[in-house]
Amino acid sequence: MELLNRYLHAVGARLPERYREDIVAELRGELLSRIEEREAELCRPLTEAEVVALLKACGHPLVVAASYVHGEHLISPALLPFYRFTAKVLIGVAVLVHFIYVVVALLFRESLGHVLGTAVNSLWIVSMYLLGGVTFGALIFDRIGAGRWLARAWSPRYLPRAPRRRAVGALLALDAVAVVALAGWVSGAIPVWTWIARPVAVHVHPIGLWSAAGTVLLLAAVSMLATHAIERSVPRFALACLVAKLLQSLAVLSLAVVLVADRPWLQVSNVDPAVGRAFAAALDLTMEIGVGVLAAAAAVGLGLNLIRLLRWARRTGVHVHAAA
């Protein structure tokens, strides 16, 4: 039944992964027994409204999931997801604003050390204020009964559908395309710099660290392709793959930072020197935007993978008991 599947998915999403399947299977059996007993009493199948009433009687999915996990909650389980969502949004906005500041400041040739130091100090202070404000607000809402109201006001009809399994080959195909493109760039089979120079008849040459950036990105793409392939085909290596993805994001982010500090990246010849410098500066600016996007993607991946790693560490130390 669709409503039952939604309910079980909502409960399972808040359970430790190592115990999730067993608890969800046990809960499914209990709920199916209740439904069968009720149908036997009525001598007919239950209507959707009756299934909704039965599931509501079992309790809010967050409260049911919390009953399986030891530990005290500073904020009630029914209010906790809203607290986490708000905190993540505000901290994410703060990170984005500081990242934009770093990119803009570096584009105006400010010192990398000064920019990073200012951004880190400011982000730390702003994040602490935001987290403290959100926590204090959540505690106030919890004390006035917002969590209990949410636990009563919910309906199984509005629970999200259980997600379908993603296509296994989609991410691998994207990685393979990246590997082929970067291999063509590094080997010269794809004339990147010739295409960039058109329609002006000039010669564009990468200089400094940028001349080796293609090789580093190719190695990173190959590593990501291998990691995703192992992750999909050998589930028991999930933790090792998570650590690998964390290191890959860190490597790409480090490369982006080093490249920004090593400008200019291109040299233009076969043209008047003044025109060549202007053309190279325009190309550098365009590439700086691309490096900024790459750094943003790597920073997001680094943060997400770090959160997943912390969640895994927390799950391994969680103790579970049978629900009352």
Secondary structure, DSSP 4 states (H G I P E B T S, - for coil): -HHHHHHHHHHHTTS-HHHHHHHHHHHHHHHHHHHHHHHHHHTSPPPHHHHHHHHHHH--HHHHHHTTB-S--SS-TTTHHHHHHHHHHHHHHHHHHHHHHHHHHHHTT--HHHHHHHHHHHHHHHHHHHHHHHHHHHHHHHHTTHHHHHHHH--GGGSPPPPPPPPHHHHHHHHHHHHHHHHHHHHTSS-HHHHHHTTS--EEEE-TTHHHHHHHHHHHHHHHHHHHHHHHH-GGGHHHHHHHHHHHHHHHHHHHHHHHHT---EEEESS-HHHHHHHHHHHHHHHHHHHHHHHHHHHHHHHHHHHHHHHHHHHHT--B----
